Amino acid sequence: MATLLFSFSAPAAAVHGDDLLRCETTGMAADWSDSERLDELIDGLRNLYRHGLHPDLYSLRELVTIREHLSLWGSLSDCENQLAETTFHRALLDLKFGRIDPQARGITWQSPLMPPPRHQEALSGLLAEAGNSPKQAFELARPENPDYPALLQVYRQALQDYPSWWPLIEAGPTLKEGSEDPRVPHLKQRLRAQGYLDDPPQDDGNPEAYDAAVANAVRSFQRDFNLYPDGRAGRSTLEALNRPPGELIDTLRANLERLRWPFNAPLHRGLVIDIAGAEATLYDEGKAVWSGRVQVGKPGRETPEVRSLITHVTRNPAWNIPTSIFMENKLPRIRRDPDYLEDHNLRVLDHSGNELAPDQVDWASPAGVRLQQQPGPANPLGSVVIRFSNPYAVYLHDTPAGNLFQSTERFYSHGCVRVEGAETLAGLLFSLHDWRTETVATGSYSSGEPRNVHLPRSVPVLMTYRTAYIDKNHRLQFRRDGYQRDHRLITLLDTPEPGR
């Protein structure tokens, strides 16, 4: 199997060419005239590609030139020392905390009530532990996320094993067990490239036969790519199979970067929403105590990445209909059907919350009004809402659209997260702290009136976006990048940043 040549999109020659010319020394940089120590720094930078980072974004060429000067002259200038020192610290911080600041880039949002990472303190501790050895410092500069080593190992194996290309399988009728098709040899070659199918015996019989072995290999592939595992190669499966090896490599790189972010640090106790996988898991003492399927935002109405604190739940919620849904969905129906408001339990309110009579509103050009759907079986929020602070007005909630949980990919909402078993989850949020009460699901809430119930202690929630990870069975799982966030992240990773 051919080895994939690792490459990046950034133009290496134009990355840090003027670093030395721009140098303004502080006089505080360490002395890097120890050739062995400088060699360790250069080797560490060269090996950044093994973490999915671009070595040439870290002044590698300039430092190689500086090393040559050191061999000739035996010492370094203040500017050369400062470039080495700055580059060393930046590389360590990027390895430990990620090259991209997701909050500064608007990728994530974290509640100000949650503690920020202490980058400089961590760097000082790392350097103290490593002593005078850059090699040791690079070894220590690993993110604390326990999922990182396993994905890193798979990434490095992929760099070694993935071919530089694999054949595209042409579109056509669905391939299934028992059929024969001239596309099957390419399908077999593609499945072998990722280890789903063994190499053929010398006598392969009919190479165009879609036999049981091929069907089983396709089933395994489908499970790993979150496709319905029917063993048939239809449109969705062929699209996944035809993703180029370089694209899968970039998917792994993007997710390694996400695992470096302190934003994505695991929750010892709290709720994790896997947006791309449309799943939720509640943890207590580091162990999963509940998991369920969710529905997340459709493309164009994406669910945001948030780290916050769940503070309360609303039983029998009323739904304040967003303006976009009001104008695009509800208003045309109201204009067509005078009874639509009454039939769907909708109240008309002004922006101060005062109820208006429907016949007082000019529905041809409504202004200063909003709609609120009252609690009931048809309310899109269902029976309970789980709330936490965030600037996007998103929350977790029950839903009457339970049939949609059966889909493999569940991108259906307008940004909020619909939870299968929301009542159960709400009760568990209270029981995490052994709080004894009439739960959110029973008793005093049978009146049907909306009511907020505060948790005795807030529960962390992490809404994160992962398109590749290692599951509990130690298998690499890919998820469709429905929001096209991987491409943006890879572009940021491979783009020089002025002043860095």
C-alpha positions in Angstrom: 0.0 0.0 0.0 1.4 3.4 -1.0 2.1 5.9 1.7 0.2 9.1 1.7 2.6 12.0 1.3 1.7 14.5 4.0 1.2 18.0 2.7 -0.4 21.3 3.8 -2.0 24.0 1.9 0.0 26.9 3.4 2.8 28.3 1.2 5.8 27.4 3.3 8.2 29.9 1.7 6.2 32.9 2.8 5.5 32.1 6.4 8.0 33.8 8.7 10.6 35.3 6.3 10.7 38.7 8.0 10.8 37.5 11.6 14.4 38.5 12.2 14.0 41.8 10.4 11.1 42.7 12.7 12.9 41.7 15.8 12.7 44.0 18.8 14.6 42.3 21.6 13.5 42.3 25.2 16.8 41.0 26.6 14.8 38.3 28.4 15.3 35.4 25.9 17.3 32.4 27.0 20.6 31.6 25.3 20.1 29.1 22.5 23.8 28.8 21.6 23.9 25.2 22.9 23.8 23.4 19.6 22.3 20.2 21.1 19.5 22.2 22.7 18.8 24.0 19.4 18.8 20.7 17.5 16.2 19.4 19.9 14.0 22.4 19.2 14.3 22.0 15.4 13.6 18.3 15.7 10.5 19.1 17.8 9.2 21.6 15.3 9.8 19.1 12.4 7.7 16.6 14.3 4.7 18.9 14.7 3.3 17.3 11.5 2.7 14.2 13.6 0.2 16.2 15.5 -1.4 17.7 12.4 0.3 21.0 12.7 2.3 22.8 9.9 6.0 22.9 10.9 6.8 25.8 8.6 4.3 28.0 10.5 6.8 27.9 13.3 9.9 29.6 11.7 11.5 26.2 11.0 13.4 27.5 8.0 14.8 30.5 9.9 15.9 28.3 12.8 17.6 25.9 10.4 19.6 28.8 9.0 20.3 30.0 12.6 21.7 26.6 13.3 24.1 26.9 10.4 25.2 30.3 11.6 25.8 28.8 15.1 28.1 26.2 13.5 30.1 28.9 11.8 30.2 31.6 14.5 29.7 29.7 17.8 27.1 32.2 19.2 23.7 33.7 18.4 22.5 37.3 18.3 19.8 38.6 20.7 17.3 38.5 17.8 18.2 34.9 17.0 17.8 33.9 20.6 14.5 35.6 20.9 13.1 34.0 17.7 14.1 30.5 19.1 12.6 31.3 22.5 9.3 32.7 21.1 8.9 29.9 18.7 9.6 27.3 21.3 7.0 28.7 23.7 4.4 29.2 20.9 4.8 25.6 19.7 4.4 24.2 23.2 1.2 26.3 23.9 -0.2 25.2 20.5 0.4 21.6 21.2 -1.2 21.8 24.6 -4.1 24.2 24.0 -4.5 24.3 20.3 -3.2 26.6 17.6 -6.7 28.2 17.1 -8.5 30.1 19.9 -12.0 29.0 19.2 -13.7 31.7 21.3 -11.7 34.5 19.6 -12.7 33.0 16.2 -16.3 32.8 17.1 -16.3 29.0 16.8 -17.3 28.3 20.4 -18.9 30.2 23.3 -18.1 29.5 27.0 -20.0 30.9 30.0 -18.0 33.5 31.9 -19.0 31.6 35.0 -16.7 28.8 34.0 -13.0 29.1 34.7 -10.8 30.1 31.7 -7.6 28.1 31.0 -4.4 29.3 32.6 -2.1 29.1 29.6 0.9 30.9 31.0 0.8 29.1 34.3 0.7 25.8 32.5 3.6 26.8 30.3 5.7 27.8 33.3 5.0 24.4 35.0 5.8 22.5 31.8 9.1 24.3 31.3 10.0 23.8 35.0 9.3 20.0 34.7 11.2 19.7 31.4 14.3 21.4 32.8 16.7 22.4 30.0 15.5 19.8 27.5 13.2 21.0 24.6 12.8 17.3 23.7 11.3 16.6 27.1 9.1 19.7 26.9 7.6 18.6 23.6 6.9 15.2 25.1 5.1 16.9 28.0 3.1 19.4 25.9 0.2 17.1 25.3 -3.4 18.1 25.9 -5.0 16.7 29.0 -8.0 15.4 27.1 -7.9 11.6 27.6 -9.3 11.0 24.1 -6.3 12.7 22.4 -3.7 9.8 22.5 -6.0 7.3 20.8 -7.0 9.6 18.0 -3.4 10.7 17.6 -2.3 7.1 17.2 -5.0 6.4 14.6 -4.0 9.6 12.8 -0.3 8.6 12.6 -1.3 5.2 11.4 -3.4 6.8 8.7 -0.5 8.9 7.6 1.5 5.7 7.1 -1.2 3.4 5.7 -3.6 5.5 3.6 -2.8 5.5 -0.1 -2.3 8.7 -1.9 -5.5 8.0 -3.8 -8.2 5.4 -4.1 -10.5 4.8 -7.0 -13.8 6.6 -7.4 -16.8 4.4 -7.6 -19.2 5.7 -10.3 -22.8 6.4 -9.5 -25.4 3.9 -10.6 -27.9 1.4 -9.3 -27.5 0.3 -5.7 -25.0 -2.5 -5.3 -26.2 -5.3 -3.1 -25.4 -8.9 -2.3 -25.9 -11.3 -5.2 -25.5 -8.6 -7.9 -22.7 -8.3 -10.5 -21.5 -5.0 -11.6 -18.3 -3.6 -13.3 -18.0 -1.1 -10.4 -17.4 -3.9 -7.8 -13.6 -4.3 -8.4 -13.2 -0.6 -7.6 -15.4 -1.0 -4.6 -13.3 -3.9 -3.4 -10.1 -1.9 -3.9 -11.5 1.0 -1.9 -12.6 -1.3 1.0 -9.2 -2.9 1.2 -7.5 0.5 1.4 -9.0 1.0 4.9 -8.8 -2.6 6.0 -12.5 -3.5 5.6 -11.8 -6.3 3.2 -9.0 -8.8 3.1 -6.7 -9.1 0.1 -8.2 -11.5 -2.5 -6.9 -15.0 -3.1 -5.0 -15.7 -6.3 -8.2 -17.1 -7.8 -10.7 -14.4 -7.1 -13.5 -16.1 -9.0 -15.8 -13.4 -10.4 -14.2 -10.1 -9.5 -17.5 -8.3 -10.4 -19.5 -10.3 -7.9 -21.0 -8.5 -4.9 -20.7 -11.5 -2.5 -21.3 -11.9 1.2 -17.7 -10.8 2.1 -18.2 -7.6 0.3 -21.6 -7.0 1.8 -20.2 -7.6 5.3 -17.3 -5.2 4.6 -19.7 -2.5 3.4 -21.7 -3.1 6.6 -18.6 -2.4 8.8 -17.8 0.7 6.8 -21.4 2.0 7.2 -21.3 1.5 11.0 -18.0 3.5 11.2 -19.4 6.3 9.0 -22.8 6.6 10.7 -24.8 5.1 7.8 -27.6 2.6 8.0 -25.8 -0.8 8.0 -27.8 -2.6 5.4 -24.7 -3.9 3.5 -25.8 -2.1 0.3 -23.8 0.5 -1.6 -26.3 3.1 -2.5 -26.0 6.9 -3.0 -25.1 7.9 0.6 -22.6 5.0 1.0 -20.9 5.7 -2.3 -20.5 9.4 -1.4 -18.8 8.4 1.8 -16.6 5.8 0.1 -15.6 8.4 -2.5 -14.2 10.9 0.0 -10.5 11.2 -0.9 -7.9 10.0 1.6 -6.5 13.5 2.0 -10.0 14.7 3.1 -10.2 12.0 5.8 -6.7 12.9 6.9 -7.8 16.5 7.3 -10.9 15.4 9.2 -8.5 13.7 11.7 -6.4 16.8 11.9 -9.4 19.0 12.6 -10.5 16.8 15.4 -7.1 16.6 17.0 -7.1 20.4 17.1 -10.6 20.3 18.8 -9.3 17.9 21.4 -6.5 20.3 22.2 -9.0 23.1 23.1 -9.6 23.4 26.9 -13.2 24.2 25.8 -13.6 20.4 25.0 -12.2 19.2 28.3 -14.2 16.2 29.5 -16.9 16.7 32.1 -16.5 14.7 35.3 -20.1 15.5 36.0 -22.4 17.0 33.4 -24.1 16.6 30.1 -22.3 16.3 26.7 -24.2 16.9 23.4 -22.4 15.4 20.4 -23.8 17.7 17.7 -22.4 15.9 14.6 -23.4 12.5 16.0 -26.7 13.8 17.3 -26.3 12.1 20.7 -26.3 13.1 24.3 -24.5 11.5 27.3 -24.9 12.4 31.0 -21.8 11.7 33.2 -21.6 11.3 36.9 -18.2 10.7 38.6 -16.7 10.3 35.1 -19.1 7.5 34.1 -21.9 7.6 31.7 -25.2 7.2 33.6 -27.6 8.1 30.7 -27.4 8.4 26.9 -30.0 9.2 24.3 -30.5 10.4 20.8 -31.1 14.1 20.0 -32.1 16.2 17.0 -29.9 19.2 16.2 -30.1 22.2 13.9 -30.4 21.7 10.2 -27.7 23.4 8.0 -28.4 27.1 8.0 -29.9 26.8 11.5 -26.8 25.2 13.1 -26.7 24.2 16.7 -23.8 26.3 18.3 -20.8 24.9 20.2 -21.4 26.0 23.8 -20.0 25.2 27.3 -22.3 26.5 30.0 -24.2 25.6 33.1 -27.8 24.2 33.3 -29.6 26.2 35.9 -33.3 25.3 35.6 -36.0 23.5 33.7 -39.4 24.6 32.6 -42.3 22.2 32.9 -45.2 22.7 30.5 -43.4 25.3 28.5 -45.0 27.9 26.2 -43.2 28.4 22.9 -42.2 31.9 21.9 -42.1 31.5 18.2 -38.9 33.0 16.6 -39.4 35.8 14.2 -38.0 33.8 11.3 -40.4 30.9 11.8 -43.3 33.4 12.3 -42.6 35.2 9.1 -41.6 32.2 6.9 -43.9 29.5 8.3 -46.8 30.7 10.4 -47.8 34.0 8.7 -48.7 32.5 5.3 -50.9 29.9 7.1 -52.6 32.5 9.2 -53.4 34.5 6.1 -54.9 31.5 4.4 -56.9 30.1 7.4 -58.6 32.5 9.8 -59.0 29.6 12.3 -55.3 28.7 12.3 -54.4 30.5 15.5 -57.2 28.9 17.5 -56.7 25.5 16.0 -53.0 25.5 17.0 -53.4 27.1 20.4 -51.5 30.3 19.5 -51.7 33.6 21.3 -50.9 36.9 19.7 -48.7 39.2 21.9 -47.1 42.6 21.6 -43.4 42.9 22.4 -44.3 43.8 26.0 -46.1 40.5 26.5 -49.7 41.9 26.3 -52.2 39.7 24.5 -53.8 41.1 21.4 -57.0 40.1 19.7 -56.3 38.5 16.3 -58.8 40.8 14.6 -56.8 43.8 15.8 -53.8 42.8 13.8 -53.2 43.7 10.1 -52.0 40.3 9.0 -51.1 41.7 5.6 -48.3 43.7 7.3 -48.0 42.7 10.9 -45.7 44.9 13.0 -44.9 44.8 16.7 -46.5 41.4 17.3 -45.2 37.9 18.1 -46.8 34.5 18.5 -46.7 32.2 21.5 -47.9 28.6 21.4 -49.5 27.5 24.7 -48.5 24.2 26.5 -50.1 21.1 25.1 -49.5 17.9 23.1 -48.8 19.8 19.9 -46.3 22.3 21.4 -43.0 21.8 19.7 -41.2 22.0 23.0 -43.1 19.1 24.4 -43.5 18.8 28.2 -40.1 20.1 29.4 -37.3 22.5 28.5 -33.8 22.3 30.0 -32.2 25.8 30.1 -28.7 27.2 30.3 -27.2 30.6 29.6 -25.9 31.3 26.1 -26.2 34.2 23.6 -28.0 32.1 21.0 -31.3 31.5 22.8 -30.9 27.8 22.4 -31.9 25.1 24.9 -32.7 21.4 25.2 -36.3 20.3 25.0 -38.8 17.5 24.6 -40.6 17.2 21.2 -43.7 15.6 19.8 -41.7 14.7 16.6 -40.4 11.5 18.1 -40.4 9.6 14.8 -37.4 11.7 13.6 -35.2 10.0 16.2 -35.2 6.9 14.1 -33.1 8.6 11.4 -29.4 8.0 11.3 -28.5 11.6 10.8 -30.8 13.9 12.9 -30.4 17.4 11.6 -33.9 18.7 11.8 -34.3 21.5 14.4 -34.0 25.3 14.1 -30.9 25.3 16.4 -32.2 24.0 19.7 -31.6 20.4 20.7 -34.6 18.0 20.8 -34.0 15.2 23.3 -35.4 11.7 23.2 -36.4 10.9 26.8 -36.2 14.6 27.9 -38.4 13.9 31.0 -36.0 11.2 32.2 -33.0 13.4 31.6 -34.6 16.3 33.5 -35.2 14.1 36.5 -31.6 12.8 36.4 -30.2 16.4 36.4 -31.9 16.8 39.8 -30.8 13.4 41.1 -27.1 14.0 40.4 -26.9 15.8 43.7 -29.2 13.4 45.6 -31.9 16.1 45.8 -35.2 14.6 46.9 -38.2 16.3 45.6 -41.3 15.8 43.4 -39.5 15.4 40.1 -40.0 17.5 37.1 -42.0 14.8 35.5 -44.7 14.3 38.2 -47.1 15.6 40.8 -47.3 19.3 41.3 -47.0 20.0 37.6 -50.2 18.3 36.4 -52.1 21.6 36.2 -50.6 22.2 32.7 -49.4 25.7 33.6 -45.8 26.7 32.8 -43.4 26.6 35.7 -39.7 27.1 36.2 -37.9 24.8 38.6 -34.3 25.6 39.5 -31.7 22.9 40.1 -30.2 22.9 43.6 -26.8 23.2 41.9 -26.0 24.0 38.3 -24.9 21.1 36.0 -22.3 21.7 33.3 -23.3 21.2 29.7 -20.9 20.9 26.8 -22.3 21.1 23.2 -19.4 20.0 21.0 -18.8 19.1 17.4 -16.8 16.0 16.5 -16.5 14.5 13.1 -14.0 11.8 14.0 -13.4 10.0 17.3 -12.4 6.7 18.8 -15.5 4.9 20.2 -15.7 2.7 23.3 -14.8 -0.4 21.1 -11.6 1.4 20.0 -12.9 1.9 16.5 -12.4 5.0 14.5 -15.8 6.7 13.8 -16.4 9.4 11.2 -19.5 11.6 11.2 -20.7 13.7 8.3 -19.6 17.4 8.5 -23.1 18.6 8.0 -22.1 22.2 9.0 -18.9 22.3 6.9 -16.9 23.3 9.9 -13.9 21.1 9.2 -12.9 23.0 6.1 -12.9 26.3 7.9 -10.8 24.9 10.8 -8.2 23.3 8.5 -7.9 26.6 6.6 -7.3 28.4 9.9 -4.7 25.8 11.0 -2.8 26.2 7.7 -2.9 30.0 7.5 0.0 32.1 8.9 -1.2 34.6 11.5 0.5 38.0 11.5 2.4 38.7 14.7 2.6 35.0 15.7 
